[in-house]
């Protein structure tokens, strides 16, 4: 990374009363970390947060990650169902300046391939903009298997994409809001950009080869 390039910063937020209270081990952040490590080839830094299902706390955390930590992408997991304590979508919409409904629509389409209760999920995505910075904030499901399916999409036994995952659109979205250029491993998820926005693929470093 040259001195002129901006470091890609990704915030991970697991929303769970019981995990944040130590009742059981959080599985959301480890699942996100593992998937991102397999999918993103651009160097990046992670900012993890484990918090309870409290709307004020969720809003405060999202604002801190974007405005203070400078995250370009924030992924939340948990708290998106219809239960009284599920308030992650409300908190996300409250801190956003633009709603990005296509992400939530596609997440439900993917999950509906497995369970009819996917229509109960209320995941949303927003752009949060400040005077000199912007970030994409997305709600993801709570289960590790569903997180992977949502981000990566569904493929057949030969690797052909059956239903596209949402992450394919994330790098170009980050481009459009002024963030750093993100590259991915096409075997996991192929970042889609129009031809005029594509750069030559970066050669792997000695450590990556």
N, C-alpha and C positions, 0 to 999 in steps of 0.2 A: 504493500500500500504506500503510495507516494504521499508527500506532505500535503498535496492539494486535494487528495481524496478524503471523503468523509467516511468515518467508520460507521458501518451498519449496526444499529442498536435495536434489539428486539426485546420487548417487555413480555413477560409471561405471568399471568395472574390466575391463580387457582382460588376459586370462591367456594368455601366450604366451612360451615360452622364446626363440624366434627373434626375435620383434618386440621384446621387452624387451632382447634382446642386441644389437639394431641390425642383425641380418642382413637384415631386410626391414621395410618401413614398416607400422605397425599400421593396419588398416582397421576394426577393431571400434569403437573410440571415435568416430572421425569418422562412421561410419554411425549410431551411436546419437545423437550430437549432432544430425545432420541430421534424423533422424526426429522426435526430441523437439521440435526447433524448429518443425517443421511441424504437430505434433499438439497441443502444450500452449499454451494462451493465457494461463495464469496466469504472472506473473513468477516466475522460478526461478534458482537458482545451481547450476552444475555443479562437481563435485569429481572430476576424472579421475585414474585410476591405471593405469599399465602395468607389469605384474609378471610374473615367470616362473611356470612350473607347479610351484610349491613349496607344499605344503599349509600349512606353518607361515606362510609369507609371505601366502598368500591369507587365512587366518584372521586374522592380524594386521591386514591391510588392511581387511577387512570390519568388524572391531571398531573400528578407528580412525575409519572413515567414519561409523559409527553413533554411537559413544559420545563421540567427540571433536569431529568435524565436524558432528554433529547432522543427518545425512542422514535424510530421511523415506522415501526410496526408493533402493535400490542395485541396479543392473543389471550383471551380469557377462556377459562373452562369452568363449567358448573354454574348453577343458579339460573337456568334459562327455561325451566318448566313452568307449569301453571300453579304450583304450590305457593302458599302465602309468602314463604321465605325466599322465593325465587325472584330476585329483583335486579339481576345483572343487566337485562336489556334496558330497563328503565334508567339505570345509572349510566349506561353507555350512551343512550340517546340524549341524556341530559348534558353530557360533556361534549357531544359532537356538534360540528357546525354544518356538516352535510351528511345526509343518510345515504347509504349505499345498499339498497334493498336486494340487488341481485345476488349478493353473497348468501344472505339468509335463505332466499328462495332456492338456490342451488343446494345448500346444505340439506334442506328438507327433502329435495328430490332424491338425493343420494341415500339418505336414511330410510326413505320410503321403500327402497329396494329390499329392506330387511324387516322393518316393523311398521305396522299401520299407525302406531302411536307417535311416529315422527311428526305428525301434524300438530302434536301438542308442544313441540319445541318452538321456542320464540327467539332463536338467535338473530341478532342484528349486526350490522357493521356500519361504522361511521368514519368520516374524516374529522379529525380535530385540528383546527388551524389556529395558530397564534400569529403575531405580526411577522415573525421571521422563520417559522417552522410549521411543519404539518406532519401528521401521522395517520396511518390507517389502523383503526381499532376494530377487532372482530371477536364476536362471541363464538366459541366452539362447544361441542357436546362435552359431557363430563367423563365418559368412559374412554379408556385408551384405544380400544378397537374402533370406536366411532370417530375419535379424533383422527386417526390414520385414514380411515375411509373418506372422511369429509375433506381432508386436505389433499389426498392423493387421487381420489376417485376410484372407480371400479374397473378392473381389467379381467379379461378372460384368461384361460390357461396359457394362451400363447402370447400374452402381454398386450393384446389389443384393447384399447380404451373403450369401455362400454358406457360409462357415465363419467364425465369430466369432473375432476376435483377442483375445489375453489382456488388452490394455491397457484395454479397455472396463470391466473390473472393478477396475482399479487405483485410480482416484480414490476410490471408495466404501470400498475396503479401507483407504486412508490415512485417510479420515474415521473409520472404526471404531476405529483404533488411536491416535486423538488428533492426527493431523497436520493440516496446512492444507488448505483446500478447493481442489481442483484442477479447473480447467475445461479442456475440450479443444475442438478444431475438429471438429464433427460430420462434416465432409466427409472427414476422415482417420480418426477413431475417435470414436464417440459414447460419452461416459462414461455408464454406467448407474447410476442411483440410484433407490431407491423414492421415491414422490412426497413423503413426509414428510421426506426428506433433501435435497430439491432446493432450490436458491436461485435467485432471478431471475438471468438471464444478465447478466454484467457488460458494460456498453456499451464498445465499443472506444475506446481513446485516440486522440488526433489522429494519433499516429505509426502506429497500427494501421489507421486508417480508409483 
